[in-house]
Amino acid sequence: MNKIISSLVYNYVNARDINNTDAIDVKILENDPAFMMEVIEYTNDKRIYNVCSNKVKKDLEFVKFFINRFSCDKKSIMIVADYYLRSIRNRADIGFIEVNILMAKYLPKSNFLYDPNFDKSIKYHVVPDFLYAKEIPEITASIEAELQDKTIEEREKAEFGLGFLFIIAKYWKSLVVLNFFAEKMLTTIFHENYNCSFEHLVHTQFNSIEELEENGIDDFFISYVNKYDERLSWYIIPHIHLLDDLKKDLEVIKSNWKIYDRRLNKKKSKTAHAYVDKHCKGQYQIIEEVAKELGLEEVFKLENDEIIKLEEIDELSYMNYKTQIQKLLRRLTQKPSLIPKDYDKLLYEEDMLNEENLHYEMRSIKKRKHEIVKVDFSNQDNRRSRI
């Protein structure tokens, strides 16, 4: 803030006689979006909005500033946003899109269950949801069109990734829209991966919290995003705040690092028993025998240490079941990607970010007296692969 503006703001806020001291009409100042933003910045008082002119209240930059500044006051930002949105006739106007995106960000769907203003706040999600649903298929079509006449080698060299390049080309003037798509794509990469939950990903990349922090948390995120979309990873570097939500999720994972292996082993055991139920006529005891041979009896221990007697089966069938189960247990401990398709999602469908599941798991772990061994399932040489 330069000295002239600083003096005006000080005099305005302290009810000095601006007309005489500065030869400027108060109404002119209250009709200036930049000046009123300076006043709010100085006072941190949302009531300043009430003395702003209609011109200021309909100014896009002022409205975005107010929403960001007072994002915790849901009622106030809804009043400001609604007044602005009613003034926009063209629903394709970038201002209309940006304000809806910001409001959807500060009034997330996850809070609607506890939000008394649910009916009023859900409307802000319509525009962002429609925008994303509209643009992603168009991006996919654009990528396919670009690659249509390319050779296999040229396709491999193409670096379209998830298509963030096309978003930049179309919305390069709007930081709000670019950030919106960037955050959506980050969620896709880290939280909507069918083969691997976010928690599982972190554990397969690092053996300990110390190793993770030594590598650098920002470097971990950026380098992993680079595998999916190079331009998106470049965009994140100067806009590192886009990783804030992921970092919060990572803190949950770090704080519960020690119980991850116990939870994972429990899932492996359930997966093995489900496989036996489906393919091996419920011959559970073979799991115990094979697990002991592999040195993994603690991982695949039966619930409540029950011993289930084998039915009378011929030796050929027994060896066939045993071979199948041996392959399954090896896959579960060494190469999760080779798990039968029916069960791979079962193994990774829950992660530490599920708070209800976390509390249940923590309670159950305290009750368990035996210690479960740590199994490194990422590869056979007992090391976890790095990016």
C-alpha positions as CSV (number, residue, x, y, z in Angstrom):
1,M,0.0,0.0,0.0
2,N,1.5,3.3,-1.0
3,K,1.7,6.3,1.4
4,I,-1.2,8.2,-0.2
5,I,-3.6,5.2,-0.1
6,S,-2.3,4.3,3.4
7,S,-3.2,7.8,4.6
8,L,-6.6,7.7,3.0
9,V,-7.4,4.3,4.5
10,Y,-6.3,5.5,7.9
11,N,-8.4,8.7,7.7
12,Y,-11.4,6.8,6.4
13,V,-11.3,4.1,9.1
14,N,-10.8,6.6,11.9
15,A,-13.6,8.9,10.6
16,R,-11.2,11.8,9.8
17,D,-12.5,14.6,7.5
18,I,-11.4,13.2,4.2
19,N,-13.2,15.8,2.2
20,N,-11.1,18.6,3.8
21,T,-7.8,16.9,4.4
22,D,-7.5,14.9,1.2
23,A,-9.9,16.8,-1.2
24,I,-11.5,13.4,-2.1
25,D,-15.2,12.7,-1.8
26,V,-16.0,9.7,0.5
27,K,-18.5,8.4,-2.0
28,I,-15.8,8.2,-4.6
29,L,-13.7,6.1,-2.3
30,E,-16.6,3.8,-1.4
31,N,-17.2,3.3,-5.2
32,D,-13.6,2.2,-5.7
33,P,-13.1,-1.6,-5.4
34,A,-9.3,-1.4,-4.9
35,F,-9.7,1.2,-2.1
36,M,-12.4,-0.8,-0.3
37,M,-10.3,-4.0,-0.5
38,E,-7.5,-2.0,1.2
39,V,-9.9,-0.9,4.0
40,I,-11.0,-4.5,4.6
41,E,-7.4,-5.6,4.5
42,Y,-6.5,-3.0,7.1
43,T,-9.5,-3.5,9.4
44,N,-10.3,-7.2,8.8
45,D,-14.0,-6.1,9.3
46,K,-16.6,-7.8,7.0
47,R,-19.1,-5.1,7.9
48,I,-17.2,-2.7,5.5
49,Y,-19.2,-4.5,2.8
50,N,-22.3,-2.8,3.9
51,V,-21.0,0.7,3.0
52,C,-19.7,-0.3,-0.4
53,S,-21.4,0.9,-3.5
54,N,-23.3,-1.5,-5.8
55,K,-20.5,-1.1,-8.3
56,V,-18.0,-2.5,-5.7
57,K,-20.4,-5.3,-4.7
58,K,-20.6,-6.4,-8.4
59,D,-16.8,-6.2,-8.9
60,L,-15.4,-9.7,-9.5
61,E,-12.0,-9.1,-7.9
62,F,-13.6,-7.5,-4.8
63,V,-16.0,-10.4,-4.5
64,K,-13.3,-13.0,-4.8
65,F,-11.2,-11.1,-2.3
66,F,-14.0,-11.0,0.2
67,I,-14.9,-14.7,-0.1
68,N,-11.3,-15.7,0.3
69,R,-10.8,-13.3,3.2
70,F,-13.9,-14.4,5.2
71,S,-14.2,-18.0,4.0
72,C,-14.9,-19.2,7.6
73,D,-18.0,-17.0,7.8
74,K,-20.4,-19.1,5.6
75,K,-23.4,-16.8,6.0
76,S,-21.5,-13.6,5.0
77,I,-19.8,-15.1,2.0
78,M,-23.2,-16.5,0.8
79,I,-24.7,-13.1,1.0
80,V,-21.8,-11.5,-1.0
81,A,-21.7,-14.4,-3.6
82,D,-25.5,-14.4,-4.1
83,Y,-25.7,-10.7,-4.7
84,Y,-22.9,-10.9,-7.3
85,L,-24.3,-14.0,-9.0
86,R,-27.7,-12.5,-9.4
87,S,-26.1,-9.6,-11.3
88,I,-24.7,-11.9,-13.9
89,R,-26.9,-12.7,-16.8
90,N,-24.6,-14.9,-18.8
91,R,-24.0,-18.1,-17.0
92,A,-20.9,-18.8,-19.1
93,D,-19.3,-15.7,-17.8
94,I,-15.9,-16.4,-16.2
95,G,-16.9,-14.5,-13.1
96,F,-20.0,-16.6,-12.6
97,I,-17.9,-19.7,-12.9
98,E,-15.1,-18.5,-10.6
99,V,-17.4,-17.4,-7.8
100,N,-19.3,-20.7,-7.9
101,I,-16.0,-22.6,-7.8
102,L,-14.8,-20.6,-4.7
103,M,-18.1,-21.1,-2.9
104,A,-18.1,-24.8,-3.6
105,K,-14.5,-25.0,-2.2
106,Y,-15.5,-23.3,1.1
107,L,-18.8,-25.2,1.3
108,P,-17.7,-28.7,0.5
109,K,-20.2,-31.5,0.0
110,S,-18.7,-33.5,2.9
111,N,-20.1,-30.9,5.3
112,F,-23.6,-30.9,3.9
113,L,-24.8,-33.6,6.4
114,Y,-24.1,-31.2,9.3
115,D,-24.9,-28.0,7.4
116,P,-28.2,-26.3,8.3
117,N,-27.9,-24.3,5.1
118,F,-27.6,-27.4,3.0
119,D,-30.4,-26.5,0.6
120,K,-28.9,-23.1,0.0
121,S,-25.2,-24.1,-0.3
122,I,-25.6,-27.2,-2.6
123,K,-26.4,-24.9,-5.5
124,Y,-22.8,-23.7,-5.7
125,H,-21.6,-27.2,-6.7
126,V,-23.8,-27.3,-9.9
127,V,-21.5,-25.1,-12.0
128,P,-18.2,-26.7,-11.0
129,D,-19.5,-30.2,-11.3
130,F,-21.0,-29.5,-14.7
131,L,-17.8,-27.8,-15.9
132,Y,-15.6,-30.8,-14.9
133,A,-18.1,-33.3,-16.4
134,K,-18.1,-31.2,-19.6
135,E,-14.4,-30.6,-20.0
136,I,-12.9,-34.0,-19.2
137,P,-14.6,-35.9,-22.1
138,E,-13.6,-33.0,-24.4
139,I,-10.0,-33.3,-23.2
140,T,-10.1,-37.1,-23.8
141,A,-11.5,-36.5,-27.3
142,S,-8.8,-33.9,-28.0
143,I,-6.0,-36.2,-26.9
144,E,-7.4,-39.0,-29.1
145,A,-7.7,-36.7,-32.1
146,E,-4.1,-35.6,-31.6
147,L,-2.9,-39.2,-31.5
148,Q,-5.1,-40.6,-34.2
149,D,-2.6,-40.5,-37.1
150,K,0.5,-40.9,-34.9
151,T,2.8,-43.9,-35.0
152,I,3.3,-46.1,-31.9
153,E,6.6,-44.3,-31.3
154,E,5.1,-40.9,-31.7
155,R,2.3,-41.8,-29.3
156,E,4.8,-42.9,-26.7
157,K,6.6,-39.6,-27.0
158,A,3.4,-37.6,-26.7
159,E,3.1,-35.9,-23.3
160,F,-0.6,-35.1,-23.0
161,G,-0.9,-36.9,-19.6
162,L,-4.3,-36.2,-18.1
163,G,-4.8,-33.3,-20.4
164,F,-3.9,-30.4,-18.1
165,L,-2.2,-28.8,-21.1
166,F,-5.6,-28.3,-22.7
167,I,-7.0,-26.7,-19.6
168,I,-4.2,-24.2,-19.6
169,A,-4.8,-23.4,-23.2
170,K,-8.5,-22.7,-22.6
171,Y,-8.5,-21.1,-19.2
172,W,-5.0,-19.5,-18.9
173,K,-6.6,-16.2,-17.8
174,S,-8.4,-17.7,-14.8
175,L,-6.2,-18.8,-11.9
176,V,-9.4,-20.0,-10.0
177,V,-10.4,-22.3,-12.8
178,L,-6.8,-23.6,-13.3
179,N,-6.5,-24.3,-9.6
180,F,-9.9,-26.1,-9.6
181,F,-8.9,-28.5,-12.4
182,A,-5.5,-29.0,-10.8
183,E,-7.0,-30.0,-7.5
184,K,-9.5,-32.3,-9.2
185,M,-6.7,-34.1,-11.1
186,L,-4.6,-34.4,-7.9
187,T,-7.6,-36.1,-6.3
188,T,-7.8,-38.4,-9.3
189,I,-4.2,-39.3,-9.0
190,F,-3.9,-39.9,-5.3
191,H,-7.4,-40.8,-4.1
192,E,-9.2,-42.4,-7.1
193,N,-6.6,-45.0,-8.1
194,Y,-8.4,-48.3,-8.4
195,N,-5.2,-50.4,-7.8
196,C,-3.8,-48.5,-4.8
197,S,-5.1,-46.3,-2.0
198,F,-3.2,-43.2,-1.1
199,E,-2.2,-44.7,2.2
200,H,-0.9,-47.9,0.4
201,L,1.0,-45.8,-2.1
202,V,2.9,-43.9,0.6
203,H,3.9,-47.1,2.4
204,T,5.1,-48.8,-0.8
205,Q,7.3,-45.8,-1.6
206,F,8.9,-45.3,1.9
207,N,9.9,-47.7,4.6
208,S,9.6,-45.1,7.4
209,I,8.4,-41.6,8.2
210,E,12.0,-40.5,8.4
211,E,12.7,-41.7,4.9
212,L,9.7,-39.9,3.6
213,E,10.7,-36.6,5.2
214,E,14.3,-37.0,4.1
215,N,13.1,-37.4,0.5
216,G,11.0,-34.3,0.8
217,I,7.2,-34.3,1.0
218,D,6.8,-31.7,-1.8
219,D,9.3,-33.6,-4.0
220,F,7.4,-36.8,-3.4
221,F,4.1,-35.3,-4.6
222,I,5.5,-33.4,-7.5
223,S,7.6,-36.3,-8.9
224,Y,4.7,-38.7,-8.6
225,V,2.3,-36.3,-10.3
226,N,4.9,-35.9,-13.1
227,K,4.3,-39.6,-13.9
228,Y,0.7,-38.8,-14.8
229,D,0.9,-35.3,-16.2
230,E,4.1,-33.3,-16.7
231,R,2.4,-29.9,-17.2
232,L,0.4,-30.4,-14.0
233,S,3.5,-31.1,-12.0
234,W,5.1,-27.9,-13.4
235,Y,2.0,-25.9,-12.5
236,I,2.1,-27.2,-8.9
237,I,5.6,-25.9,-8.3
238,P,4.7,-22.2,-8.2
239,H,1.3,-23.0,-6.7
240,I,2.4,-25.4,-3.9
241,H,-0.6,-24.6,-1.8
242,L,-2.6,-26.9,-4.0
243,L,-1.0,-29.8,-2.1
244,D,-2.3,-28.6,1.3
245,D,-5.3,-31.0,1.4
246,L,-3.0,-33.9,0.4
247,K,-0.5,-32.9,3.1
248,K,-3.3,-33.0,5.7
249,D,-4.2,-36.5,4.6
250,L,-0.5,-37.4,4.7
251,E,-0.3,-36.3,8.4
252,V,-3.1,-38.7,9.3
253,I,-1.2,-41.5,7.6
254,K,2.0,-40.5,9.3
255,S,0.4,-40.4,12.8
256,N,-0.9,-43.9,12.3
257,W,2.1,-45.4,10.5
258,K,2.8,-48.1,13.1
259,I,-0.5,-49.8,12.8
260,Y,-0.7,-49.9,9.0
261,D,1.0,-53.3,8.7
262,R,-1.4,-54.8,11.2
263,R,-4.4,-53.5,9.3
264,L,-3.0,-54.7,6.0
265,N,-2.2,-58.1,7.3
266,K,-5.7,-58.5,8.5
267,K,-7.0,-57.6,5.1
268,K,-4.6,-60.1,3.5
269,S,-6.0,-62.8,5.8
270,K,-9.5,-62.0,4.8
271,T,-8.7,-62.0,1.2
272,A,-7.0,-65.4,1.4
273,H,-10.0,-66.9,3.2
274,A,-12.4,-65.4,0.7
275,Y,-10.4,-67.0,-2.1
276,V,-10.5,-70.4,-0.4
277,D,-14.2,-70.0,0.1
278,K,-14.7,-69.5,-3.6
279,H,-12.2,-71.8,-5.2
280,C,-11.1,-74.4,-2.7
281,K,-14.3,-75.6,-1.0
282,G,-13.4,-73.9,2.3
283,Q,-10.3,-75.8,3.1
284,Y,-9.0,-73.2,5.6
285,Q,-6.4,-75.4,7.2
286,I,-4.3,-75.5,4.0
287,I,-3.8,-71.7,4.5
288,E,-2.2,-72.4,7.9
289,E,0.1,-75.1,6.4
290,V,1.2,-73.0,3.4
291,A,1.7,-69.9,5.6
292,K,3.9,-71.8,7.9
293,E,6.0,-73.1,5.0
294,L,6.4,-69.5,3.8
295,G,7.1,-68.2,7.3
296,L,4.0,-66.0,7.2
297,E,1.8,-67.8,9.8
298,E,1.3,-64.6,11.8
299,V,0.0,-62.7,8.7
300,F,-2.5,-65.3,7.7
301,K,-3.5,-66.5,11.1
302,L,-7.1,-67.7,11.4
303,E,-9.6,-65.6,13.3
304,N,-9.6,-66.5,17.0
305,D,-6.9,-69.0,16.4
306,E,-9.5,-71.6,15.3
307,I,-8.4,-74.9,13.8
308,I,-10.7,-76.2,11.1
309,K,-10.5,-79.8,10.3
310,L,-10.0,-80.8,6.7
311,E,-12.7,-82.8,5.0
312,E,-11.7,-86.0,3.5
313,I,-10.2,-85.2,0.1
314,D,-8.0,-87.2,-2.2
315,E,-4.3,-86.4,-2.4
316,L,-4.5,-85.0,-5.9
317,S,-7.2,-82.5,-4.9
318,Y,-5.3,-81.6,-1.8
319,M,-2.1,-80.9,-3.7
320,N,-4.1,-78.8,-6.3
321,Y,-5.6,-76.7,-3.5
322,K,-2.3,-76.3,-1.8
323,T,-0.7,-75.1,-5.0
324,Q,-3.4,-72.6,-5.6
325,I,-3.2,-71.2,-2.1
326,Q,0.6,-71.1,-2.1
327,K,0.5,-68.9,-5.3
328,L,-2.2,-66.7,-3.7
329,L,-0.2,-66.1,-0.4
330,R,2.9,-65.3,-2.4
331,R,1.0,-62.8,-4.5
332,L,-0.5,-61.2,-1.4
333,T,2.9,-60.7,0.2
334,Q,5.2,-60.0,-2.7
335,K,3.3,-58.7,-5.8
336,P,-0.1,-57.2,-4.9
337,S,-0.7,-56.3,-8.6
338,L,-1.0,-60.1,-9.3
339,I,-3.9,-60.7,-6.9
340,P,-6.9,-62.2,-8.6
341,K,-9.1,-59.4,-9.9
342,D,-12.0,-60.4,-7.6
343,Y,-10.0,-59.5,-4.5
344,D,-7.5,-56.8,-5.4
345,K,-10.0,-54.0,-4.6
346,L,-11.0,-55.8,-1.3
347,L,-7.4,-55.6,-0.2
348,Y,-7.0,-51.8,-0.7
349,E,-10.6,-50.5,-0.6
350,E,-10.1,-48.9,2.9
351,D,-7.3,-46.6,4.1
352,M,-6.3,-44.7,7.1
353,L,-8.3,-41.6,6.0
354,N,-11.5,-43.5,6.8
355,E,-11.9,-42.1,10.4
356,E,-14.6,-44.5,11.5
357,N,-12.6,-47.5,10.3
358,L,-9.5,-46.0,11.9
359,H,-11.1,-45.9,15.4
360,Y,-12.4,-49.4,15.0
361,E,-9.0,-50.7,14.0
362,M,-7.2,-48.9,16.8
363,R,-9.5,-50.4,19.4
364,S,-9.2,-53.9,18.0
365,I,-5.4,-53.6,17.9
366,K,-5.2,-52.7,21.6
367,K,-7.1,-55.9,22.4
368,R,-4.8,-58.1,20.4
369,K,-1.9,-59.6,22.5
370,H,0.1,-61.3,19.8
371,E,2.5,-59.3,17.6
372,I,2.1,-59.4,13.9
373,V,5.2,-59.5,11.9
374,K,5.9,-56.7,9.3
375,V,5.7,-57.9,5.8
376,D,7.2,-56.0,2.9
377,F,5.0,-56.9,-0.1
378,S,6.3,-54.5,-2.7
379,N,8.9,-56.8,-4.2
380,Q,10.9,-60.0,-3.6
381,D,14.2,-58.4,-2.5
382,N,12.4,-57.0,0.6
383,R,12.8,-53.4,-0.4
384,R,10.2,-50.9,-1.3
385,S,10.5,-49.3,-4.7
386,R,11.2,-45.6,-4.9
387,I,9.9,-43.1,-7.4
